[in-house]
Amino acid sequence: MQNSLQILFRDIPTSEAIDAEIRKRVAKLEKLCSDLMTCLVSVESEANHKQQGKLYRVRVDIKARGAELVVDGSRTSNEDAYVAVRDSFDAMTRQVEEFVERRRGDVKTHTA
């Protein structure tokens, strides 16, 4: 999937360290699920808050066969960009694990 990985930096300068961290986290996701087709990661800074400095928000959008998994970053925004990356990818890891379990049939689906 490395060819279909896109990393966007919005309202912040491009950081090679953050880029490397994102690539490392995406590689871990690929080990969990080999069917990942595309991954779009956007790192952006939100407006200044009265009580806090700039908040960084990381959105992760992954398309796999039969599903689209999204972490929008609104719940994982943080003053530290690395923490925002970590939190967003931790949330995405949980989604990918659940997706793999559902696809294998390890999780019961409830019918209405």
Biopython code that builds the backbone (N, CA, C, O; Angstrom):
import numpy as np
from Bio.PDB.StructureBuilder import StructureBuilder

atoms = [
    (1, "MET", "N", (0.816, -1.196, 0.000)),
    (1, "MET", "CA", (0.000, 0.000, 0.000)),
    (1, "MET", "C", (0.858, 1.257, 0.000)),
    (1, "MET", "O", (0.298, 2.350, -0.089)),
    (2, "GLN", "N", (2.136, 1.174, 0.091)),
    (2, "GLN", "CA", (2.979, 2.360, 0.197)),
    (2, "GLN", "C", (2.770, 3.326, -0.971)),
    (2, "GLN", "O", (2.952, 4.533, -0.806)),
    (3, "ASN", "N", (2.394, 2.824, -2.137)),
    (3, "ASN", "CA", (2.176, 3.703, -3.273)),
    (3, "ASN", "C", (0.926, 4.557, -3.110)),
    (3, "ASN", "O", (0.837, 5.629, -3.708)),
    (4, "SER", "N", (-0.027, 4.113, -2.326)),
    (4, "SER", "CA", (-1.288, 4.838, -2.192)),
    (4, "SER", "C", (-1.402, 5.575, -0.858)),
    (4, "SER", "O", (-2.506, 5.930, -0.444)),
    (5, "LEU", "N", (-0.286, 5.808, -0.185)),
    (5, "LEU", "CA", (-0.282, 6.573, 1.057)),
    (5, "LEU", "C", (-0.090, 8.051, 0.722)),
    (5, "LEU", "O", (0.855, 8.421, 0.027)),
    (6, "GLN", "N", (-0.995, 8.887, 1.223)),
    (6, "GLN", "CA", (-0.892, 10.334, 1.041)),
    (6, "GLN", "C", (-0.879, 10.987, 2.414)),
    (6, "GLN", "O", (-1.717, 10.691, 3.266)),
    (7, "ILE", "N", (0.083, 11.877, 2.613)),
    (7, "ILE", "CA", (0.177, 12.612, 3.868)),
    (7, "ILE", "C", (0.101, 14.091, 3.539)),
    (7, "ILE", "O", (0.916, 14.613, 2.778)),
    (8, "LEU", "N", (-0.888, 14.762, 4.120)),
    (8, "LEU", "CA", (-1.089, 16.189, 3.875)),
    (8, "LEU", "C", (-0.853, 16.978, 5.154)),
    (8, "LEU", "O", (-1.301, 16.577, 6.228)),
    (9, "PHE", "N", (-0.154, 18.090, 5.040)),
    (9, "PHE", "CA", (0.043, 19.007, 6.160)),
    (9, "PHE", "C", (-0.704, 20.282, 5.821)),
    (9, "PHE", "O", (-0.419, 20.918, 4.807)),
    (10, "ARG", "N", (-1.660, 20.661, 6.663)),
    (10, "ARG", "CA", (-2.466, 21.859, 6.416)),
    (10, "ARG", "C", (-2.238, 22.859, 7.539)),
    (10, "ARG", "O", (-2.356, 22.520, 8.717)),
    (11, "ASP", "N", (-1.918, 24.059, 7.180)),
    (11, "ASP", "CA", (-1.689, 25.162, 8.116)),
    (11, "ASP", "C", (-0.513, 24.925, 9.053)),
    (11, "ASP", "O", (-0.387, 25.605, 10.072)),
    (12, "ILE", "N", (0.340, 23.978, 8.723)),
    (12, "ILE", "CA", (1.577, 23.763, 9.481)),
    (12, "ILE", "C", (2.679, 23.408, 8.483)),
    (12, "ILE", "O", (2.391, 22.878, 7.409)),
    (13, "PRO", "N", (3.921, 23.692, 8.822)),
    (13, "PRO", "CA", (5.011, 23.313, 7.915)),
    (13, "PRO", "C", (5.194, 21.798, 7.889)),
    (13, "PRO", "O", (4.912, 21.109, 8.869)),
    (14, "THR", "N", (5.667, 21.296, 6.760)),
    (14, "THR", "CA", (5.921, 19.865, 6.622)),
    (14, "THR", "C", (7.021, 19.442, 7.584)),
    (14, "THR", "O", (8.047, 20.112, 7.705)),
    (15, "SER", "N", (6.798, 18.333, 8.262)),
    (15, "SER", "CA", (7.761, 17.823, 9.233)),
    (15, "SER", "C", (8.180, 16.414, 8.832)),
    (15, "SER", "O", (7.344, 15.520, 8.706)),
    (16, "GLU", "N", (9.485, 16.224, 8.632)),
    (16, "GLU", "CA", (9.978, 14.898, 8.267)),
    (16, "GLU", "C", (9.809, 13.914, 9.415)),
    (16, "GLU", "O", (9.563, 12.731, 9.179)),
    (17, "ALA", "N", (9.934, 14.378, 10.644)),
    (17, "ALA", "CA", (9.780, 13.492, 11.807)),
    (17, "ALA", "C", (8.338, 12.985, 11.927)),
    (17, "ALA", "O", (8.113, 11.802, 12.181)),
    (18, "ILE", "N", (7.375, 13.876, 11.746)),
    (18, "ILE", "CA", (5.964, 13.464, 11.803)),
    (18, "ILE", "C", (5.652, 12.549, 10.628)),
    (18, "ILE", "O", (4.933, 11.561, 10.781)),
    (19, "ASP", "N", (6.189, 12.873, 9.458)),
    (19, "ASP", "CA", (6.006, 12.042, 8.274)),
    (19, "ASP", "C", (6.527, 10.627, 8.531)),
    (19, "ASP", "O", (5.858, 9.650, 8.196)),
    (20, "ALA", "N", (7.718, 10.515, 9.122)),
    (20, "ALA", "CA", (8.300, 9.198, 9.416)),
    (20, "ALA", "C", (7.461, 8.438, 10.430)),
    (20, "ALA", "O", (7.284, 7.226, 10.303)),
    (21, "GLU", "N", (6.942, 9.137, 11.438)),
    (21, "GLU", "CA", (6.094, 8.498, 12.450)),
    (21, "GLU", "C", (4.807, 7.962, 11.814)),
    (21, "GLU", "O", (4.369, 6.856, 12.131)),
    (22, "ILE", "N", (4.211, 8.742, 10.926)),
    (22, "ILE", "CA", (2.986, 8.306, 10.242)),
    (22, "ILE", "C", (3.274, 7.075, 9.398)),
    (22, "ILE", "O", (2.498, 6.119, 9.420)),
    (23, "ARG", "N", (4.376, 7.080, 8.651)),
    (23, "ARG", "CA", (4.719, 5.927, 7.811)),
    (23, "ARG", "C", (4.955, 4.666, 8.655)),
    (23, "ARG", "O", (4.593, 3.564, 8.246)),
    (24, "LYS", "N", (5.560, 4.838, 9.827)),
    (24, "LYS", "CA", (5.788, 3.706, 10.727)),
    (24, "LYS", "C", (4.453, 3.146, 11.221)),
    (24, "LYS", "O", (4.267, 1.931, 11.281)),
    (25, "ARG", "N", (3.533, 4.035, 11.572)),
    (25, "ARG", "CA", (2.220, 3.599, 12.068)),
    (25, "ARG", "C", (1.403, 2.925, 10.967)),
    (25, "ARG", "O", (0.693, 1.955, 11.233)),
    (26, "VAL", "N", (1.495, 3.427, 9.733)),
    (26, "VAL", "CA", (0.768, 2.815, 8.617)),
    (26, "VAL", "C", (1.325, 1.422, 8.331)),
    (26, "VAL", "O", (0.568, 0.508, 8.005)),
    (27, "ALA", "N", (2.638, 1.255, 8.451)),
    (27, "ALA", "CA", (3.244, -0.066, 8.249)),
    (27, "ALA", "C", (2.705, -1.070, 9.264)),
    (27, "ALA", "O", (2.489, -2.234, 8.928)),
    (28, "LYS", "N", (2.486, -0.628, 10.502)),
    (28, "LYS", "CA", (1.912, -1.513, 11.517)),
    (28, "LYS", "C", (0.482, -1.899, 11.158)),
    (28, "LYS", "O", (0.071, -3.041, 11.366)),
    (29, "LEU", "N", (-0.280, -0.935, 10.613)),
    (29, "LEU", "CA", (-1.652, -1.247, 10.194)),
    (29, "LEU", "C", (-1.659, -2.259, 9.059)),
    (29, "LEU", "O", (-2.531, -3.126, 9.003)),
    (30, "GLU", "N", (-0.691, -2.152, 8.154)),
    (30, "GLU", "CA", (-0.614, -3.094, 7.040)),
    (30, "GLU", "C", (-0.340, -4.512, 7.525)),
    (30, "GLU", "O", (-0.792, -5.478, 6.911)),
    (31, "LYS", "N", (0.398, -4.640, 8.625)),
    (31, "LYS", "CA", (0.652, -5.969, 9.180)),
    (31, "LYS", "C", (-0.628, -6.575, 9.754)),
    (31, "LYS", "O", (-0.817, -7.791, 9.712)),
    (32, "LEU", "N", (-1.514, -5.715, 10.294)),
    (32, "LEU", "CA", (-2.777, -6.203, 10.839)),
    (32, "LEU", "C", (-3.736, -6.654, 9.747)),
    (32, "LEU", "O", (-4.452, -7.643, 9.900)),
    (33, "CYS", "N", (-3.738, -5.913, 8.643)),
    (33, "CYS", "CA", (-4.678, -6.197, 7.551)),
    (33, "CYS", "C", (-3.976, -5.951, 6.223)),
    (33, "CYS", "O", (-3.606, -4.820, 5.908)),
    (34, "SER", "N", (-3.797, -6.996, 5.458)),
    (34, "SER", "CA", (-3.083, -6.866, 4.185)),
    (34, "SER", "C", (-3.986, -6.332, 3.062)),
    (34, "SER", "O", (-3.498, -6.044, 1.970)),
    (35, "ASP", "N", (-5.279, -6.199, 3.315)),
    (35, "ASP", "CA", (-6.217, -5.748, 2.285)),
    (35, "ASP", "C", (-6.396, -4.238, 2.242)),
    (35, "ASP", "O", (-7.295, -3.756, 1.553)),
    (36, "LEU", "N", (-5.581, -3.481, 2.947)),
    (36, "LEU", "CA", (-5.702, -2.028, 2.916)),
    (36, "LEU", "C", (-5.277, -1.531, 1.542)),
    (36, "LEU", "O", (-4.213, -1.895, 1.040)),
    (37, "MET", "N", (-6.125, -0.689, 0.934)),
    (37, "MET", "CA", (-5.848, -0.238, -0.423)),
    (37, "MET", "C", (-5.293, 1.182, -0.462)),
    (37, "MET", "O", (-4.294, 1.434, -1.136)),
    (38, "THR", "N", (-5.925, 2.109, 0.251)),
    (38, "THR", "CA", (-5.451, 3.489, 0.259)),
    (38, "THR", "C", (-5.479, 4.039, 1.672)),
    (38, "THR", "O", (-6.253, 3.594, 2.520)),
    (39, "CYS", "N", (-4.622, 5.011, 1.901)),
    (39, "CYS", "CA", (-4.578, 5.660, 3.207)),
    (39, "CYS", "C", (-4.290, 7.140, 2.989)),
    (39, "CYS", "O", (-3.302, 7.505, 2.352)),
    (40, "LEU", "N", (-5.157, 7.980, 3.520)),
    (40, "LEU", "CA", (-4.983, 9.429, 3.463)),
    (40, "LEU", "C", (-4.897, 9.939, 4.893)),
    (40, "LEU", "O", (-5.806, 9.723, 5.695)),
    (41, "VAL", "N", (-3.800, 10.618, 5.205)),
    (41, "VAL", "CA", (-3.588, 11.166, 6.543)),
    (41, "VAL", "C", (-3.405, 12.664, 6.398)),
    (41, "VAL", "O", (-2.544, 13.119, 5.645)),
    (42, "SER", "N", (-4.215, 13.437, 7.119)),
    (42, "SER", "CA", (-4.039, 14.891, 7.090)),
    (42, "SER", "C", (-3.755, 15.378, 8.505)),
    (42, "SER", "O", (-4.448, 15.027, 9.460)),
    (43, "VAL", "N", (-2.717, 16.195, 8.608)),
    (43, "VAL", "CA", (-2.317, 16.795, 9.876)),
    (43, "VAL", "C", (-2.575, 18.283, 9.731)),
    (43, "VAL", "O", (-2.040, 18.925, 8.826)),
    (44, "GLU", "N", (-3.389, 18.833, 10.616)),
    (44, "GLU", "CA", (-3.718, 20.254, 10.502)),
    (44, "GLU", "C", (-3.769, 20.886, 11.881)),
    (44, "GLU", "O", (-3.971, 20.211, 12.890)),
    (45, "SER", "N", (-3.581, 22.192, 11.900)),
    (45, "SER", "CA", (-3.681, 22.897, 13.178)),
    (45, "SER", "C", (-5.000, 23.637, 13.205)),
    (45, "SER", "O", (-5.434, 24.220, 12.211)),
    (46, "GLU", "N", (-5.629, 23.598, 14.373)),
    (46, "GLU", "CA", (-6.889, 24.302, 14.560)),
    (46, "GLU", "C", (-6.584, 25.708, 15.050)),
    (46, "GLU", "O", (-5.442, 26.022, 15.387)),
    (47, "ALA", "N", (-7.585, 26.534, 15.087)),
    (47, "ALA", "CA", (-7.424, 27.912, 15.540)),
    (47, "ALA", "C", (-6.984, 27.950, 16.996)),
    (47, "ALA", "O", (-7.208, 27.002, 17.748)),
    (48, "ASN", "N", (-6.364, 29.041, 17.381)),
    (48, "ASN", "CA", (-5.935, 29.200, 18.773)),
    (48, "ASN", "C", (-7.144, 29.262, 19.694)),
    (48, "ASN", "O", (-8.177, 29.834, 19.347)),
    (49, "HIS", "N", (-7.001, 28.674, 20.854)),
    (49, "HIS", "CA", (-8.041, 28.715, 21.862)),
    (49, "HIS", "C", (-7.603, 29.669, 22.964)),
    (49, "HIS", "O", (-6.411, 29.935, 23.118)),
    (50, "LYS", "N", (-8.542, 30.178, 23.717)),
    (50, "LYS", "CA", (-8.216, 31.128, 24.772)),
    (50, "LYS", "C", (-7.337, 30.499, 25.849)),
    (50, "LYS", "O", (-6.390, 31.126, 26.324)),
    (51, "GLN", "N", (-7.643, 29.282, 26.227)),
    (51, "GLN", "CA", (-6.920, 28.659, 27.329)),
    (51, "GLN", "C", (-5.810, 27.729, 26.861)),
    (51, "GLN", "O", (-4.988, 27.296, 27.668)),
    (52, "GLN", "N", (-5.775, 27.423, 25.596)),
    (52, "GLN", "CA", (-4.776, 26.497, 25.079)),
    (52, "GLN", "C", (-4.090, 27.119, 23.878)),
    (52, "GLN", "O", (-4.584, 28.084, 23.296)),
    (53, "GLY", "N", (-2.943, 26.554, 23.513)),
    (53, "GLY", "CA", (-2.255, 26.989, 22.308)),
    (53, "GLY", "C", (-2.894, 26.348, 21.094)),
    (53, "GLY", "O", (-4.073, 25.994, 21.113)),
    (54, "LYS", "N", (-2.114, 26.200, 20.041)),
    (54, "LYS", "CA", (-2.622, 25.546, 18.848)),
    (54, "LYS", "C", (-2.905, 24.085, 19.131)),
    (54, "LYS", "O", (-2.142, 23.410, 19.822)),
    (55, "LEU", "N", (-3.996, 23.613, 18.596)),
    (55, "LEU", "CA", (-4.326, 22.200, 18.698)),
    (55, "LEU", "C", (-4.088, 21.552, 17.339)),
    (55, "LEU", "O", (-4.468, 22.102, 16.306)),
    (56, "TYR", "N", (-3.463, 20.392, 17.348)),
    (56, "TYR", "CA", (-3.222, 19.643, 16.123)),
    (56, "TYR", "C", (-4.258, 18.544, 16.010)),
    (56, "TYR", "O", (-4.586, 17.865, 16.983)),
    (57, "ARG", "N", (-4.758, 18.388, 14.815)),
    (57, "ARG", "CA", (-5.786, 17.395, 14.540)),
    (57, "ARG", "C", (-5.289, 16.490, 13.425)),
    (57, "ARG", "O", (-4.798, 16.976, 12.407)),
    (58, "VAL", "N", (-5.410, 15.184, 13.604)),
    (58, "VAL", "CA", (-4.948, 14.219, 12.612)),
    (58, "VAL", "C", (-6.138, 13.385, 12.161)),
    (58, "VAL", "O", (-6.772, 12.705, 12.968)),
    (59, "ARG", "N", (-6.432, 13.440, 10.886)),
    (59, "ARG", "CA", (-7.517, 12.644, 10.302)),
    (59, "ARG", "C", (-6.883, 11.501, 9.517)),
    (59, "ARG", "O", (-5.964, 11.710, 8.726)),
    (60, "VAL", "N", (-7.384, 10.294, 9.746)),
    (60, "VAL", "CA", (-6.891, 9.105, 9.053)),
    (60, "VAL", "C", (-8.067, 8.480, 8.325)),
    (60, "VAL", "O", (-9.087, 8.159, 8.935)),
    (61, "ASP", "N", (-7.923, 8.309, 7.023)),
    (61, "ASP", "CA", (-8.980, 7.737, 6.189)),
    (61, "ASP", "C", (-8.383, 6.556, 5.422)),
    (61, "ASP", "O", (-7.495, 6.731, 4.588)),
    (62, "ILE", "N", (-8.874, 5.366, 5.711)),
    (62, "ILE", "CA", (-8.343, 4.150, 5.091)),
    (62, "ILE", "C", (-9.465, 3.444, 4.343)),
    (62, "ILE", "O", (-10.580, 3.303, 4.845)),
    (63, "LYS", "N", (-9.143, 3.003, 3.133)),
    (63, "LYS", "CA", (-10.082, 2.195, 2.363)),
    (63, "LYS", "C", (-9.510, 0.792, 2.246)),
    (63, "LYS", "O", (-8.363, 0.590, 1.845)),
    (64, "ALA", "N", (-10.340, -0.159, 2.605)),
    (64, "ALA", "CA", (-9.990, -1.574, 2.491)),
    (64, "ALA", "C", (-11.074, -2.238, 1.656)),
    (64, "ALA", "O", (-12.106, -1.634, 1.366)),
    (65, "ARG", "N", (-10.835, -3.464, 1.281)),
    (65, "ARG", "CA", (-11.846, -4.171, 0.503)),
    (65, "ARG", "C", (-13.108, -4.321, 1.329)),
    (65, "ARG", "O", (-13.119, -5.026, 2.338)),
    (66, "GLY", "N", (-14.158, -3.664, 0.905)),
    (66, "GLY", "CA", (-15.441, -3.791, 1.577)),
    (66, "GLY", "C", (-15.696, -2.808, 2.694)),
    (66, "GLY", "O", (-16.730, -2.901, 3.355)),
    (67, "ALA", "N", (-14.790, -1.857, 2.937)),
    (67, "ALA", "CA", (-15.009, -0.928, 4.048)),
    (67, "ALA", "C", (-14.185, 0.341, 3.867)),
    (67, "ALA", "O", (-13.164, 0.361, 3.180)),
    (68, "GLU", "N", (-14.668, 1.392, 4.508)),
    (68, "GLU", "CA", (-13.906, 2.633, 4.617)),
    (68, "GLU", "C", (-13.863, 2.971, 6.105)),
    (68, "GLU", "O", (-14.901, 3.108, 6.752)),
    (69, "LEU", "N", (-12.664, 3.101, 6.631)),
    (69, "LEU", "CA", (-12.456, 3.360, 8.053)),
    (69, "LEU", "C", (-11.927, 4.778, 8.209)),
    (69, "LEU", "O", (-10.993, 5.184, 7.517)),
    (70, "VAL", "N", (-12.540, 5.534, 9.135)),
    (70, "VAL", "CA", (-12.178, 6.939, 9.293)),
    (70, "VAL", "C", (-12.030, 7.286, 10.765)),
    (70, "VAL", "O", (-12.867, 6.920, 11.591)),
    (71, "VAL", "N", (-10.961, 7.992, 11.078)),
    (71, "VAL", "CA", (-10.793, 8.650, 12.376)),
    (71, "VAL", "C", (-10.670, 10.120, 12.040)),
    (71, "VAL", "O", (-9.700, 10.530, 11.404)),
    (72, "ASP", "N", (-11.651, 10.930, 12.464)),
    (72, "ASP", "CA", (-11.680, 12.323, 12.027)),
    (72, "ASP", "C", (-10.798, 13.253, 12.842)),
    (72, "ASP", "O", (-10.580, 14.394, 12.436)),
    (73, "GLY", "N", (-10.290, 12.808, 13.962)),
    (73, "GLY", "CA", (-9.342, 13.618, 14.713)),
    (73, "GLY", "C", (-9.948, 14.630, 15.647)),
    (73, "GLY", "O", (-9.213, 15.279, 16.392)),
    (74, "SER", "N", (-11.261, 14.797, 15.645)),
    (74, "SER", "CA", (-11.863, 15.794, 16.518)),
    (74, "SER", "C", (-11.755, 15.391, 17.988)),
    (74, "SER", "O", (-11.668, 16.253, 18.863)),
    (75, "ARG", "N", (-11.761, 14.098, 18.259)),
    (75, "ARG", "CA", (-11.639, 13.626, 19.642)),
    (75, "ARG", "C", (-10.190, 13.428, 20.060)),
    (75, "ARG", "O", (-9.901, 13.287, 21.248)),
    (76, "THR", "N", (-9.287, 13.417, 19.102)),
    (76, "THR", "CA", (-7.888, 13.138, 19.413)),
    (76, "THR", "C", (-6.998, 14.358, 19.225)),
    (76, "THR", "O", (-5.776, 14.217, 19.190)),
    (77, "SER", "N", (-7.572, 15.548, 19.104)),
    (77, "SER", "CA", (-6.746, 16.733, 18.917)),
    (77, "SER", "C", (-5.955, 17.012, 20.189)),
    (77, "SER", "O", (-6.420, 16.753, 21.299)),
    (78, "ASN", "N", (-4.741, 17.549, 20.004)),
    (78, "ASN", "CA", (-3.847, 17.756, 21.130)),
    (78, "ASN", "C", (-2.898, 18.908, 20.805)),
    (78, "ASN", "O", (-2.714, 19.257, 19.638)),
    (79, "GLU", "N", (-2.297, 19.496, 21.839)),
    (79, "GLU", "CA", (-1.321, 20.565, 21.638)),
    (79, "GLU", "C", (-0.020, 20.042, 21.040)),
    (79, "GLU", "O", (0.733, 20.805, 20.436)),
    (80, "ASP", "N", (0.248, 18.755, 21.200)),
    (80, "ASP", "CA", (1.454, 18.140, 20.662)),
    (80, "ASP", "C", (1.069, 17.325, 19.422)),
    (80, "ASP", "O", (0.205, 16.451, 19.492)),
    (81, "ALA", "N", (1.707, 17.612, 18.303)),
    (81, "ALA", "CA", (1.375, 16.927, 17.056)),
    (81, "ALA", "C", (1.651, 15.434, 17.151)),
    (81, "ALA", "O", (0.898, 14.632, 16.599)),
    (82, "TYR", "N", (2.719, 15.047, 17.841)),
    (82, "TYR", "CA", (3.048, 13.626, 17.966)),
    (82, "TYR", "C", (1.988, 12.876, 18.770)),
    (82, "TYR", "O", (1.650, 11.738, 18.444)),
    (83, "VAL", "N", (1.469, 13.503, 19.807)),
    (83, "VAL", "CA", (0.415, 12.880, 20.616)),
    (83, "VAL", "C", (-0.859, 12.751, 19.787)),
    (83, "VAL", "O", (-1.560, 11.743, 19.879)),
    (84, "ALA", "N", (-1.159, 13.759, 18.986)),
    (84, "ALA", "CA", (-2.338, 13.691, 18.119)),
    (84, "ALA", "C", (-2.197, 12.558, 17.106)),
    (84, "ALA", "O", (-3.167, 11.852, 16.829)),
    (85, "VAL", "N", (-0.987, 12.377, 16.546)),
    (85, "VAL", "CA", (-0.737, 11.267, 15.616)),
    (85, "VAL", "C", (-0.919, 9.938, 16.340)),
    (85, "VAL", "O", (-1.587, 9.035, 15.835)),
    (86, "ARG", "N", (-0.327, 9.824, 17.515)),
    (86, "ARG", "CA", (-0.419, 8.579, 18.292)),
    (86, "ARG", "C", (-1.869, 8.236, 18.609)),
    (86, "ARG", "O", (-2.301, 7.102, 18.404)),
    (87, "ASP", "N", (-2.619, 9.209, 19.107)),
    (87, "ASP", "CA", (-4.005, 8.949, 19.494)),
    (87, "ASP", "C", (-4.877, 8.576, 18.294)),
    (87, "ASP", "O", (-5.707, 7.672, 18.384)),
    (88, "SER", "N", (-4.688, 9.268, 17.181)),
    (88, "SER", "CA", (-5.485, 8.963, 15.988)),
    (88, "SER", "C", (-5.170, 7.570, 15.460)),
    (88, "SER", "O", (-6.075, 6.827, 15.081)),
    (89, "PHE", "N", (-3.893, 7.217, 15.436)),
    (89, "PHE", "CA", (-3.542, 5.889, 14.935)),
    (89, "PHE", "C", (-3.908, 4.784, 15.918)),
    (89, "PHE", "O", (-4.175, 3.658, 15.498)),
    (90, "ASP", "N", (-3.926, 5.079, 17.213)),
    (90, "ASP", "CA", (-4.421, 4.087, 18.173)),
    (90, "ASP", "C", (-5.898, 3.804, 17.924)),
    (90, "ASP", "O", (-6.332, 2.652, 17.966)),
    (91, "ALA", "N", (-6.667, 4.858, 17.665)),
    (91, "ALA", "CA", (-8.089, 4.685, 17.357)),
    (91, "ALA", "C", (-8.267, 3.919, 16.045)),
    (91, "ALA", "O", (-9.151, 3.068, 15.937)),
    (92, "MET", "N", (-7.425, 4.220, 15.045)),
    (92, "MET", "CA", (-7.520, 3.516, 13.763)),
    (92, "MET", "C", (-7.121, 2.052, 13.919)),
    (92, "MET", "O", (-7.704, 1.181, 13.272)),
    (93, "THR", "N", (-6.147, 1.775, 14.759)),
    (93, "THR", "CA", (-5.738, 0.389, 14.996)),
    (93, "THR", "C", (-6.901, -0.414, 15.552)),
    (93, "THR", "O", (-7.129, -1.551, 15.138)),
    (94, "ARG", "N", (-7.636, 0.168, 16.485)),
    (94, "ARG", "CA", (-8.808, -0.526, 17.036)),
    (94, "ARG", "C", (-9.844, -0.789, 15.938)),
    (94, "ARG", "O", (-10.442, -1.864, 15.897)),
    (95, "GLN", "N", (-10.056, 0.177, 15.059)),
    (95, "GLN", "CA", (-11.030, -0.017, 13.977)),
    (95, "GLN", "C", (-10.582, -1.118, 13.021)),
    (95, "GLN", "O", (-11.394, -1.940, 12.597)),
    (96, "VAL", "N", (-9.299, -1.137, 12.682)),
    (96, "VAL", "CA", (-8.796, -2.161, 11.764)),
    (96, "VAL", "C", (-8.903, -3.540, 12.408)),
    (96, "VAL", "O", (-9.285, -4.503, 11.743)),
    (97, "GLU", "N", (-8.573, -3.647, 13.691)),
    (97, "GLU", "CA", (-8.695, -4.928, 14.383)),
    (97, "GLU", "C", (-10.141, -5.414, 14.381)),
    (97, "GLU", "O", (-10.395, -6.594, 14.139)),
    (98, "GLU", "N", (-11.093, -4.514, 14.648)),
    (98, "GLU", "CA", (-12.507, -4.890, 14.623)),
    (98, "GLU", "C", (-12.952, -5.294, 13.227)),
    (98, "GLU", "O", (-13.732, -6.233, 13.071)),
    (99, "PHE", "N", (-12.456, -4.587, 12.206)),
    (99, "PHE", "CA", (-12.784, -4.921, 10.821)),
    (99, "PHE", "C", (-12.298, -6.326, 10.476)),
    (99, "PHE", "O", (-13.030, -7.105, 9.866)),
    (100, "VAL", "N", (-11.081, -6.646, 10.860)),
    (100, "VAL", "CA", (-10.516, -7.968, 10.575)),
    (100, "VAL", "C", (-11.301, -9.049, 11.310)),
    (100, "VAL", "O", (-11.572, -10.110, 10.747)),
    (101, "GLU", "N", (-11.668, -8.788, 12.564)),
    (101, "GLU", "CA", (-12.450, -9.763, 13.325)),
    (101, "GLU", "C", (-13.819, -10.000, 12.696)),
    (101, "GLU", "O", (-14.270, -11.141, 12.596)),
    (102, "ARG", "N", (-14.482, -8.924, 12.270)),
    (102, "ARG", "CA", (-15.796, -9.069, 11.622)),
    (102, "ARG", "C", (-15.675, -9.859, 10.331)),
    (102, "ARG", "O", (-16.508, -10.717, 10.037)),
    (103, "ARG", "N", (-14.642, -9.569, 9.569)),
    (103, "ARG", "CA", (-14.480, -10.243, 8.285)),
    (103, "ARG", "C", (-14.203, -11.732, 8.474)),
    (103, "ARG", "O", (-14.652, -12.552, 7.673)),
    (104, "ARG", "N", (-13.470, -12.084, 9.523)),
    (104, "ARG", "CA", (-13.202, -13.490, 9.816)),
    (104, "ARG", "C", (-14.400, -14.185, 10.425)),
    (104, "ARG", "O", (-14.470, -15.414, 10.431)),
    (105, "GLY", "N", (-15.345, -13.413, 10.936)),
    (105, "GLY", "CA", (-16.518, -13.997, 11.585)),
    (105, "GLY", "C", (-16.320, -14.227, 13.057)),
    (105, "GLY", "O", (-17.091, -14.963, 13.672)),
    (106, "ASP", "N", (-15.300, -13.615, 13.647)),
    (106, "ASP", "CA", (-15.042, -13.767, 15.078)),
    (106, "ASP", "C", (-16.045, -12.996, 15.933)),
    (106, "ASP", "O", (-16.212, -13.294, 17.116)),
    (107, "VAL", "N", (-16.705, -12.017, 15.348)),
    (107, "VAL", "CA", (-17.650, -11.184, 16.087)),
    (107, "VAL", "C", (-19.057, -11.497, 15.591)),
    (107, "VAL", "O", (-19.308, -11.514, 14.386)),
    (108, "LYS", "N", (-19.958, -11.741, 16.511)),
    (108, "LYS", "CA", (-21.340, -12.002, 16.129)),
    (108, "LYS", "C", (-22.001, -10.707, 15.685)),
    (108, "LYS", "O", (-21.802, -9.655, 16.292)),
    (109, "THR", "N", (-22.778, -10.793, 14.634)),
    (109, "THR", "CA", (-23.554, -9.637, 14.200)),
    (109, "THR", "C", (-24.984, -9.848, 14.646)),
    (109, "THR", "O", (-25.524, -10.946, 14.519)),
    (110, "HIS", "N", (-25.589, -8.817, 15.160)),
    (110, "HIS", "CA", (-26.955, -8.892, 15.650)),
    (110, "HIS", "C", (-27.911, -8.489, 14.541)),
    (110, "HIS", "O", (-27.711, -7.476, 13.872)),
    (111, "THR", "N", (-28.941, -9.281, 14.354)),
    (111, "THR", "CA", (-29.947, -8.946, 13.357)),
    (111, "THR", "C", (-31.162, -8.371, 14.053)),
    (111, "THR", "O", (-31.508, -8.773, 15.163)),
    (112, "ALA", "N", (-31.795, -7.439, 13.398)),
    (112, "ALA", "CA", (-32.950, -6.765, 14.016)),
    (112, "ALA", "C", (-34.205, -7.563, 13.817)),
    (112, "ALA", "O", (-35.274, -7.153, 14.267)),
]
sb = StructureBuilder()
sb.init_structure("model")
sb.init_model(0)
sb.init_chain("A")
sb.init_seg("    ")
for serial, (resi, resn, name, xyz) in enumerate(atoms, 1):
    if name == "N":
        sb.init_residue(resn, " ", resi, " ")
    sb.init_atom(name, np.array(xyz, "f"), 0.0, 1.0, " ", f" {name:<3s}", serial, name[0])
structure = sb.get_structure()
